[in-house]
Every structure is written in C-alpha cells, then in structure tokens.
Amino acid sequence: MRAGLKTVNAAALAAALATLPVLQPAAATAQDTAAPPAATRTTTQAESAPSAILVADNVFLRDENTLVAEGAVEVLYDTTRLRARKITYLRGEGQLMIEGPVRITETGTVDGEDHDSIIIADSAELDRDLQNGIIRGARLVLDQQLQLAALNMSRANGRYSRLYKASVTSCRVCAADGVARAPLWQIRAESVVHDQDARQLHFTKAQLRVLDFPVLYLPRLRLPDPTQTRATGFLVPSSHSSTLLGFGVRVPYFIKMGDHRDLTLTPYLSRDSRTLEWRYRQSYRNGQIEITGAFSQDSLQDDTRAYLFANGQFALPRDFTLSFDIEAVKDDAYLVDYGYSSKDRLDSDITLNRVRRGEYINAALTNYHTLREDERNATIPSIIADLNYERRLFPSALGGELRLSAGLRHFYRYSDLDYDSTDSDLITDGRDVTQLSATMLWSRDWTLAGGLRLGATGALSFDSFIIAQDSSYPGSTAQMTPTGALRLSYPLEKTTANGTRHVVEPMAQISWTGGEKLNVPNEQSTLNEFDSGNLFSLSRFNATDRRERGTALALGTRWSRYAASGNESTFVLGQVFRDEADSDFTRSSGLSGKTSGILVGSQWRSANGLALTGRGVLDMDLDLSKIEARAEWFKSDAANLSASYVWLGADTVEDRPDTVSEWSIDGSYRIARHWIGSANWRYDVADDRTAEAGIGIQYRNECVDVMLSLSRRFTSSLILAPSTDISFTVGLRGFSTDTIDKSYTRRCKN
C-alpha cells in the first residue's frame, strides 16, 4: 500500500471511527479474543479519536468520497469490537455499507456487574453516526442468555433496536441433518423492540410456542432483558394442590417503586381460599426493612385470616446496630395451614447492640406469643426485657484477662393473679421476676516445664431478684457468690511418617463456688445440656438465675487426628464429680446427682464434604440417657444431604412425659446433568409413624426450570389437621440476572 494513501485513510476514517461505539444494542457485550491474523494488515488510528482503531487486510480510496476497507475488517473502540468482511464509507451520503458476516461485541458494566451482548448479521446499512439504519439477517444475543433472531433489525437514536418477524428464546438450538430443530420454547412476534436504556423487551403480536406448537397468544407483552435486576411485571406463577384448600394458583406481580423499594402482590386463588400475599422491601442509606403478610378468606374458618412478619436492620452512629423483628398472626393454625411457617411460638423483638474489640453491649425487648395448645399467653413470660454489658481488660499488674459483665432481665406475665404452691392450675400464674447480675472474672494460663499447662480462674458475682405476684418466694433476695478454679492440661502431639498428626489433651479442673442456693423461681435454666462446651465451665446451668455451687472435679480428654488427605476427626470423653447434688439438674440432663453421666462426643469430617457428628451421655451402668447423631454431605450443587437421629428419655420435669426417638432426613441430589431430586422425611420411632414426608423433582437446563413437589404432614391436634400438598412451577430462564450456569446447558449431539 502507498504511504501517502495511509494519511488520507486516517483523515477520512476519523469521523466514522469516533462514532462506532453507538452501534451496540445493549449496555454489555462478550469479548472476542481473536487476533488480527497477518503481519501485513493495515492499522489506521483516527486522529480525533485516539482509541478508535481500524484493522484490515486492505484499505483504499475508491474515489474522493468513497473509502473502502476489506478483508477481515476489525474496528475497535473502547469496549466495542466490530468485525466484518467489508466496510464502505460514502462520505457524501454519510452512509456506512457493511458486508458480512458481521459481528459486533461489547463488554460493559450494569449495576456493578459485567454483562455482554452480541449482534451477528449478514449485512448492514447505517448512517455516519451509526445511530440509525438497517441490519439484515440479524441475531442479537443478550448476556450470553437470550437470543433474538429476525429477518432484519433497525436502529433508532442509538437506543432502540427493532426486530421484524422475530423469534426469541434462551434455549440452545441444535441441528439435525443440517436443519435447525425447533427450540424447547420460543416467543414469536411480529416485532420486538429492545430498549437498551430501560433494559426492556416490548413484543407486538406475541405467540408463545412449546416445541413449535402455539400455546398462548398475547397482543402486547413486555419482558426484562437479562441485564435487568428489578422491573415491574409478573413473576413466574405456580400451582398448588392441598387437601385443606384444594387446587389453586399463585400469580406474583412485582412493582418497582423506585431504586430503593418494591412491592410484590401475589393473589392465591384455590377451591376453598381467596388469599392475597404481599411483600414490601425498602433499602435506606444505613439499613433496610422487609415486611411480608397475607389475608385469606377460606372454608376452614368463618373469619378473615391474616399474618404479618417484618424485620429490619439499621447501622447507627458509634458502631451501634438497631434491628427489629415482628411476628403476628390472627389465628393459631393459619401459618401451618398455608405453609408460611412451622413455628409454634412467635417472637417479636427490638434489639440495640454494639460489638467492639473487648466490649459487648446488647439491649433487647422481646414479646412471645404462643401457638401451643397447652400454653396460655397470659401465664407465659410474654414480655422479656434484657440488658447486657461485657468488657475485657488485660491488666499488666495481674496478667491474664479480666472480664467485667453486668445484666438486667425482667420477665413479665399478662396475668395479674398471684400464684402459690396450693394452686392446681397454672392459669393463676402471674409471677413477674426482675434479676440484676454482675460478675468480675479473672483468668490466666501458664506453661510449665515439660509442656504442662496450668490455668487459674477467680470470680465474684452478685445476683439480686425481685419477685412479684407469687407467694411461694420472698419478695426480694440478693447474694454475693465467690468462685475459684484450677485446671491442668497436658497437650501431646505426634506426626506419623505419612503426615498424619495426632493431638491428645487430657484435662482436669477443680472448682469451688460459695454461697447458698437462692430461693428464686427457675425462669431461664429449665433445659440444661451436658456437652463438651460446658465440661469445664464454672457453672453448667445455661443462665445466671441458677449457679452450680460447692466443689466439683471435672475430668476429660480430647483426641484430634488430622490426616494428610484432609480428613479430620475428634473424640471427647468427660465426667464431673461434685460434693453435693443440685436438684435443679433434671435426670435427663446428664448432670443430676453427685456424679454426672459420662460425656461422649465425636466428629469426623472428610475432605470431600462428608461430616459425621455424634454426642451422648452414658449413665454409670453405661446405658445411654440421651443421644444425638448427625450426618451431612455437602458438595457444591451436586449434593446437599443431612440425616439426624435423636433419642431422649421421658422426663416430666422437662415437660416430656414420653420418650422421644426420631429420625430426620433432608437433602437434595443432582441425579443427572439436568435433574435434581430432593426429599425430606421425619419419622417418630417412639410412636412408630411418619410425622412429615416430602419429595421433589426439578428439571433444569439453559432455558427452563420445572419443579414438582409433594409433601404430607401426618400430625394432628385440636387446631391442626393432616394435609397433603402438591406444588408445580414452570419458569422460563433468560429474562433475569444470575441465570447463567453452563453446567446445565444442553449439548448438541452433532
């Protein structure tokens, strides 16, 4: 090529190259990594737009007003790349004639995430600014998900792409004997307009086809493009069948109310119910709230049924966080009948807390509402106020760690009737309790000769109680409680030739807690568990309204094994001996009597995601008094399985008149490339019956989600009846973000 001609080319191309980026059909594209193949190709850079580059095998002037680039033409500008066989620029008419195959790609950022779009066409005629024109044989691919094919496509104002005689699908289209098969689903329309600024697709005379068979006609249809995160419109409907409510359909409608709030309304119409479900969300500069609820008229009850759940969290100055949670229901069975929640106690609270290094502040006000048949809201502690403060210090004079803590708790019952020990019915229990506690605790560890570890702990606690409306207890009482403990441990470690590491740590602790047992009601320490977490605690009660007093000796050992393959296992064995028994420890807790049960615990975890955990307490005859076992297997989306078994002996003190023995299984497994199965099962071994069971199957590929589930609740009570529920949902993929997962994409045989 003549050297003088290159200068003329650069001047003539400058205006066109500067405007090439407006050709993109959306705000995101895929990056083509193909490099210019030949060293002899000509590269021309526009002087007025330094970032615009033209690469072609041949560039020349046909006449004074016609510039031609041909032979693997590539135009690069910022994040946009245009590839064509030939580009002809008619300066006088301000037209670009582009001969294909044509490919335009761009990569961009939308809402902080990378998205892409691609245009593939046979040819194009565009004006000088590339804002208007026609693209023939066009195929538009949005965000590697949605494909739009048309006879031709026109561009207007650099924003709108109008496709004529268009077909839209996100399904992979395979060919058989050189002929493309019909996609699993497609939307055919007389025209489709893509508004790249609003990120919306507008269909005219649309027809939904399944395997090329028309199933639905819509004169007008609007759908979001794959880069759209929030847009007003219908969401995926679902159908449900219930023995309580009959067959019904849910049709959610999403309403965008600005950039920071939205509302979803979901009418649910069934044979025996008319329900409106709703969800409101709003984000603030320093927090967010979410409110869900429903109203129902059904054949199960004459009155209107309703529930409301709300929660929110806000960041406040000085590192404080304010959170709230509201739970309310109009009748006790509503949540279970409609599958909204399985809770049998509702808790509403507002909490203010701050967590800093060495400091913890928490203030909470909680209201409980029981849905249980054997409880009355008037006689349970319905309102609980809690204030806690804890501070960690490291005094240089003493060494070790000093903890200062204080707490204030108040338990309020709605009932204003007194209770005494002669009452046979707790309906008169209106007892209110206020407790103030404060503790100063110091602890320090030393390493002695030979690796022996010595630890010392000293504490002084103050507890004060005010009791109202209960003549069984004094009106007020208080006490100071001193505590001291010494512990010894001897950690041993060995590494075998194959890299497996063993760590064995025997431990012993002797502790003493003074003071007398206070005559106060047990409001918090009603269910205590003996486990590896409190084996060496100063008190094994789970709250401060009870303290374990007298002298106690705790013995235990821990053995840990770390294999070079990544497998880990731990075994714990322990027991507690006391000089006096505490009657507030129940028999099934494993802590009653002067000698506790024998604690046995183990855990094994493999490198491939399988974990086994077991915990139990043996009595002195080596019979199990309680046992809990759990197995879990988590392997990405391929498998998520868990199974557990619980056995608890009968204990009337813990309000458990019968033995509890129960199996529970829950999980999902990817059976094949496109199939995911799920199941849950809860079996009551003591009663020899199934309590709950469910099974589900999901088919998923690159363009569709189909889910079918069946569940059965076998339990019954005065307010609950056994029920069977069936749910079926079909969702079209490609019209929302975060739907790209190539592992589910179908493969063409040829």
N, C-alpha and C positions, 0 to 999 in steps of 0.2 A: 504494500500500500504506500502511496506517495506521502512524504512527510507533510507537505503543505495541506493535504486533504484532511489530516487529523485535526488541525487547528479549526478548519471550517466545521468539521463534525461537532467539535466541542461547543462552539457557539450556537450551532443550530439545535443541539440537543438540550441546551441548558434549561429552557423553559419547560420542556416536556419532562425532563428528569426531576425537576423540582416539584412537580405535581403528581408524580406517580403514586405516592402513598395513599392518596384519597381513593384509590381503586378498591381498597379492602372492603369485603362485605360485612365484616363484624369487627369487634374490638380485639380479636385474638386469632392467631394462626399457628400452624405447625411449621417447624424449621426444617428446610430441605438442606441436607448436608452434602449434596453432590457438588463437586468442584469443577471449574472450567477444565475441559479435558486437554486442550492443546496449548503448547507454549507459544504458538504463532497467532493466537487470538488477539484481537484489538480491544484495549480497555480505554474508555473515554470517561473523564470525570467532569461534571458540569461545574463551570466556574462560579455560577451564582448559588449553587447548592453543593458544597464540597462533599456531602455524604452520599450523593446520588452517583452511582457508578453503572455504566453500560459495558457489558462484556459480550462480544460476538465474534464469529469467525470472519465476518466481512462487514464493513461499514463504508457507505459511499453516498455521494450526491447524484441522484438521477438527473435533476435539473436544479435551477435556483431555488425552487420551492418544495422539493421532494427529497427527503432523507430516508435512506433505507439501511436497516441492519438485519442481517440474515445469518442463518447457520448457528443453531444452538444459542439463541439470544437470551441473555440474562440481564435483568435490571435489578439492582439492589439499592434500597433506600431505607435507612434506619432498620426497622424490624420487618420490612416488606421485601419479598423477592418475587419477581415476575419472570417466568420462563416461557419462551415461545419459539417457533421456528423462524418467524419473520415479523418485523415491525416496520411499517411505512408511515412516515410522518409527513402530512400535507400541510405545510406552513400556511399557505394562503387560506385554506378552509378550516384550519385549526383542528384537523382530524387525525386520529391515530388508527391505522388499519393493522390489526394484529391477526396473524395467521397461526393456527395451532398445529399440533396440540398446545393449548395454553394452560399454564398452571400458575396461580397466584397464591402465595402463602404469607402469613404474617403471624407473629407471636406477640402477644400483649398481655397486660395485667388488668384484670377486672375485679374490683372489691378485694384487692390484695392477693389474688390468686392468678396463676398463669393459665391462659386459655388460648385456643388456636382455632383458625378457620382456613379452609382451602377452597379455591374455585378452580375447577377443571372444565375447560370448554374447547370447542372445535375452532372458533374464531370469534373476533370481537371488533366492533366499531365504536370508538369512544372519542369524545371531544378532547380539546387540548388540555383541559383541567382534569380529565378523567372523572368528572362528576356526573356526566350523562352519557348514555349510549346503550348499545345492544350487545349482548353476549350470547352467541348461538351454541346450541347443544351443551348447555351449562349444567354443571353438577356442583352443588355447594355442600361442603362438609363442615359442620359446626362442632368445635371442641372434640373432635375425634369420635363423636357420638351420633349426631343427627345428619342424615343425608337427604338433600333436596335435589331432585333431578327435574329438568324442564326442557322443552323444545328450545326456548330462548329466555334470556333474562335481561331486563333493562335496569339501568342505574339512574337514580334521580337524586340530585342535591348531595351526592356523596353520603347519603344516609339510608335511602330506601332501595332495596333490591326486589324487583317484582318478577316473579317466575310465572310463565304462562304454561298451561297444561302440565301441571307439576305433580310429582309424586314424592311423598315424604315418608321416611322410615328410619329406624335406627337398627334394623336387622341386617345382618350380613347377607348379601345376595350372592348365591353360588350359581354356577353354570353347569348344565348337563348337555353334553354333545354340542357345545358351543352356544347354547341358548340359555339366557339367564332365567332362573326359576323365580317364581313369584315369592316375595318375602313373606315371612310369617304374618306380618301385618303391615299395612301401609295406609296412608291418607292421601287420596287423590283429590285434586281440586282444580277448578278452572283457573284460579290464580292464587298465588301465595305471595304476600308482601312481608319481607323481613325488615323490621325497623331496628337497625343496629344500635341506635342510641337508647331506645326504650327496651331493647333486647326482647322483642315480641315478634311472634309469627301470626299473621292475620290470614285466614283462609276464606275463600269465597266458593260457594257451592262444593262443600267438602263431603267426601264419602269415605267412611272407614271400611277397609276391606281386610278380611282374615283369609289367608291363603287365596287371595284374589277373588274372594266371594264377598259381595257388599252386605254389610250387616247394619250400618247406620248412616243416615244422611242428615247433614246439618247445613243449612243455607249460609250460616256465618259461624266461624269458630276462631277463637283466639287462644294461643298457647305460648308459654315462655320458651325462649331458646335455651340451650344447655348452660349458658353463662349466667342465667337469671337465678338469683338466690331467693327472692321474695317477689311474688306478683299476685295480684288479686285474681281469683278464679277458683274453679272446682278442683279439689284434690281427688285422689283415687277412691272411688266408692267401694264398699264391701257389703257382703250379705251375711246374715246370721240367722241361725235357726235354734230356738230354745224351747224346751218342753214347758217352761214357765210363760214365755212371751210369744211363742210362735215364730214364724218366718218373718224376717224384717231386713231392711236395707238402710245402711248409713251412707249419707252423701255429704261429705265435708265441703264447706265453702270458705276459702281463705280470703280475708280482707286486709290489704296492706293499708295502714293508717299512717303513712309517713315512713321515714327511715328508721324510727326507733320504737314503733309499736305496731301490733297487728291483732286481729280478732279472727278466730275460726269458729264458725257456726256449723253444727252437724245435726241436721234432722235425722232422727231414727224412727222409722215407721215400721211397725210389725202388726201381726194379727191382733195382739192384745195390749199394745202400748203405743202411745204417741209421745215422743221424747224429743227435746231439744237439748243437745250438749253444746258446750261452748268453752273456749279457752282464750284468755286475753293475756298478752305479753307486752311489756314495755321495758325498754332499757333507758337508763339515765347515765349522766356523766360519771356517777360514783356508785352505780348499782343497778339492780333490775328486780322486777316483780313478775309473777306468773299466777294467774287465777283460773281455775277450772271449776266446772259445775254442770249441773243438768237439772231439768224439770221434766216430770213424767206424769201422765195420766194413763193408768193401766187397769186391767181387770183384777189385779191382785189386791188392791186396796181402793177404797172409795175416795180418799182424799188425794190431793196433789202431793207427789213425792219429789224430793229435791235434796241436793247436796252441794257443798261448796268447799273446795280446798284452795288455799292461797299460800304462797311463800315468796319471800324476797330477801335480799341481802344488800347492804349499803356500806361502803367504806367511809368512815368518819375521820375527822382530824385526830391527830396524836395517835395514829395506828389503831383506833378503835373500829370494831365492826358491829353493825346492828343487823340482826336477822329476825325474821318472824315466820311463823307457820300457823295457819288457821285451818281447822278441820271441823266441819259441821254437817250434820245430816238430819233430815226431818223425821225419819223412822229407822228403826234399828236394822231392818233387813234390806234396805234399799241398796246399799253398796254391794252386798253379796249377790242379790238377785240380778243386778245388771253387770256384775263383774268389774266394778270400779275399784274395789279394794277388798281385801280379806281381813282387815284389822277388826279386832273385837273391842279395842279401846281407842278412842280418838284423843289426840293430844294437840292442843294449841298453845303456842308459846311465843314470847318475845325475849330476845337474848341480846345482851351487850357484852362483848368481850374484847380483850386485848392480850396478845401473846408477844412478848419480847424476850430476848435472851436474859434469862434469870428472873423473869417476872410473868405472872399469870393473873389476870383479872377476869371474872365472869359474874354477871348478874342476869338472872332469868326468872321469868314469871310464867308458870305453866298451868293450864286448865285441862283436866281429864274428864272425858265423858265416856261412860261405859256402855257397851252394847251387849254385855253378857246377861244371860237370864238370871243368874244367881247373885247379881250385884245391883245395888241401888245408888244412883248418883248422889243422893242426899247423905249417904253414910260412908262413901269412899273419900279419901283426901282429894277433893276435886280441884282445889287451888293450892299450888305449891310455889312458894317464893324462895329463891336460893341466891345467896351472895357469897362468893369465894374470892380469896386473895392468897397468893403464894409468892414468896420471894426467896431466891437463892443467893447466898453470900459465901465468900471464901476468905474467912479471917486468917490473916497471916500469923497472928499470935497463936491460935489454936491449931491451925492447919485443917485440912479436910474441908467439909462442906457444912454450912449452916442453913437450914430451911426454916422460914417463918411462915406460918399459914394461919388463916382465920376464916370462919364460915358462919353464916347466919341462915337458918332454914325455918320456914313456917308452913305447917300443914293445916289447911282449913277445910272443914266439912260444912255443907249447907245446913245439915240438921242442927237445930238449936236445943235438942233434948239431951239431958245428961245420961250417962251410961254407968252402971255399976255391975258388979260380978253376979248379981242375982237375976239380971235380965236374961231371958231365954231367946230373945230376938234382937239381932243387931240393928233393927230398924230405929232403935233409940240411940244408936251410937253417934253422938255429935261431938266427939272429942276433938279438940284443937290443940296442937303442940307447937311450941316455938323452941328452937335449940340454937344456942350460941356456943361455938367451939373455937379454940385457939391452940396451936401447937408450936413449940420450938424444938427442933430436932437437929442434932449434930452427929455426923458420921465421918469416920476416917479409916483408911486402909494402909497397912504396912506390908512390905515384902521382907520376910526374914531369911535367914541363911537356909540354903538348900531349896529355895523357891516356895517355902511355906508362906501362905497369905494369912494375915491377921487383920480383922476388922472390928471396930468398936462403934457402938451407937448409943446415944443418950437422948432422951426426950422428956419434955414436961408438957402435959396437956391440961387444958381447962375446959370443962363442959358444964353448961347451965341449961336447965329445962324449965319452961313454964307450961303447965298443963291445965286446960280449962274444959269444963263440962264432962268430967269423968271422976267420980268419987273414989275409984279404985286406986288412984295415985295421988300423991301430995300435989298441992298447987304449984310448988316450985322446989327445985333442988339443984345443987351445984357441987362440984368436986374438982380437985386437982389430982392428976394422975402422973406419977413418975414412971419412967420406963428405961431399962438398960439392957444391952445385949452385947455379947462377944461371939464372934464367928471365926472359924478356921477353915481354910480350904487348901488343898494341895494339888494344883493342876499338873498333870503329867502328859507329855506329848511324845509320840513316836511316829516316824515316817518309814514305811517299808520300802523294799527295793523297787517295787512297781509304782512308787509315788503316792500310795495311799497314806493319808495322815490320820492318826488316831489321837483324840484328846479325851482324857479321863480326869474328872474333877470331883473327888469326894469332899463333902462339906458337912460341917457340924455347927450348930448355933445354940447357945443357951441364953435365954432371955428371962427377964423378970419385969412384971408390971404390977405396981402397987395400987392401993385404993380398994374400996369396996364396990360391989356391984350395985349400981343405982336402981332404985325402984321407979323406972320410967317405961312407957309403952314402946313396943318394938314397931316403929313405923317404916324403917328402911331395911334393916338386916333380917329380912324374912326368908330369903333364899340364899344360902351360902354354899359355895362350892370349894372343895379341896382340890387344888390343882398345882402344877409346877410354878405358876405365877405367884402363889402366896405361901409356898412351902416354908420360906424363910422370912415371912413377914412378922412384924411385931404383933399384929392382930389379924386374924384370918376372917373377921367379920367384914362385910363389904361396905359398911358405913360406920360413922363415928357415934351413932346412938347406942352402940354396943362396943365394949372393949374387952379383949381377951386378957384376963388377969391371972396373977400367980406366976409360978416358974414353969417354963416349958423348954424342952430339949427337942430340936429338930435335926434329924439326920437325913442325908440324901447324897446321891451321886448322879453325875451326868456323864454319859459316854457319847462322843460325837465322832463320826467317821466321814472323811472327805476323800472320795476316790478320785484318781487321776482322770477318769472318764467323765467326771462332773456329777456323779451320784453323791448324795449326802444323806446321812441318817443320824438320828439322835435317840437316845434312850435315857429315861429319867426314872429314878426309884427313890422314894422318900417316905418318912413317917415322923409323927410328932408325939412326944410323951409329955404329959402335964401332971402337976402335983394335985390338981383338983379339976373336976369336970365342970363344964358350963352347960346348963340346961337349955340355953338358947340355941345351941347347935342341935339341929334335928338329926334323927338317926340316919337318914339317907344322905346327909351332907358328907359323911365320912369323918366327921370331927367330934362326934359325941363320945362321952366317956373320957377317962384319963389317957387312954391310948387311942390314937386315931387309927383309921384304916391305913392300909399300905397303898401309897400312890404309885401307879404305874402309868407311864406315858411314853409314847414312841412316835417318831416321824421319819418317813423315808421319801426322798424326792429325787427323781431321775432327771437326767439332762434333757430328755425328750418331752418333759412337761407332765409326767405322771407323779402324783403325790399321794401318799398314804399316811393317815394320822389316826392314832388310837389313844384313848385315855380311859382309865378305870380305877376303881378303888376296891381293894380286897379287904374283907374283914379278917379277924385273927384266925378264923378257920379256913382262910384262903378262898372263901366264897365271894363272888362279885356282888357288891352292893349297888354299883352303878357302872355303866359302860357306855362309851360313845366312840364310834369309829366312822371315818370318812375317807373316801377315795375320790380323787379328782384327776382328770386328764384334760389339759388344755394345750391345743396345738393349732395356733392361729385360727383360721375359719374352718379348718378341716375337721376338728373335733373339739367339743366342749362338754364333757361329761362329768357328772358328780353323783355319788351314791353315799348314803349315810345310814347308820343304824344307831338307835338309842334305846337303852334299857334302864328304867328307873323303878325301884321297888315302891310298893304302896307306902304312903306316909301321910296320915291325916293331918299332921301338924303343918305340912306344906300344901294342904288342901288337895291331896292326891289320894283318894280312897282306894283306887285300884292301881295295879301295876301298869306301867307304860312300856310298851315294847313296839317299836315302829321302824319300818324300812321306808326310805325315801330315795327316789331316783329321778334325776332331771338332767337333760342334756340335748345336744344336737350333734349330728354327724353328717359329714359330706359323703354321701353314698357313692356318687359318681360325679363326673365333671359338672353336670347341671342339676343334680338332685341333692337336696338336703333334707334329712329326716330329723324329727325331734319327738321327744316323749317325756312325760313325767308320770310318776306313779308313787302313791303313798299308801302303804299297807299297814294296817293295825294288827300286829301279830297277836296281841293280847286278846282282842275280840275276834280274830280270825276273819277279817273282812277288809276289803279295799275302801279307803276313805276318799281318795281322789285319783283320777287317772286321766291322761290326755295323750293324744298322738297328733302329729302334724307332718305334712309333706310339702316341700317347696320346690318348684321348678324355676330355674333362673338361667337366662342366657343374656346376650348383649342387648336385647331389646324388649324383654318381657319378664315379669315376675308373677308367678301363680302360686298362691298359698291356700292350703286347705287344712283345717284343724278340727279335731273332735275332742271334747272334754266332758267329763262326767264327775259330778260331786255327789257322793253317796251319803254324806252325813245329813242328819235331820234333827230338828229341835222344834220348840214351840213356835219360833218365828222363821225358821228356815225349812225348806222342803228340798229333797233331792232333785237335781236338774241335770239335763244333758244339753250341751251347746255345740253347734256346728258353725264354723266361720269359713267364708270363701272370699278371696280377694284376687283380682287381676289388675296388675299395674303395667303400663307401657313405659319403658325406660327410654331415656334420651331427652326428656323435657325438663330435667332438673340437674343440678350440680352434683358432683361426687358420685356419679353412677358409672364411672369407668373402672372396670376390673377385668382385665384381659383374660384372666383365668377362666371366666365364664363364657368367653366368646366362642361361638361355634366355628368349626373348621370345615372348609370345603374339601370334599373327597378328591377332587381334581384341581 
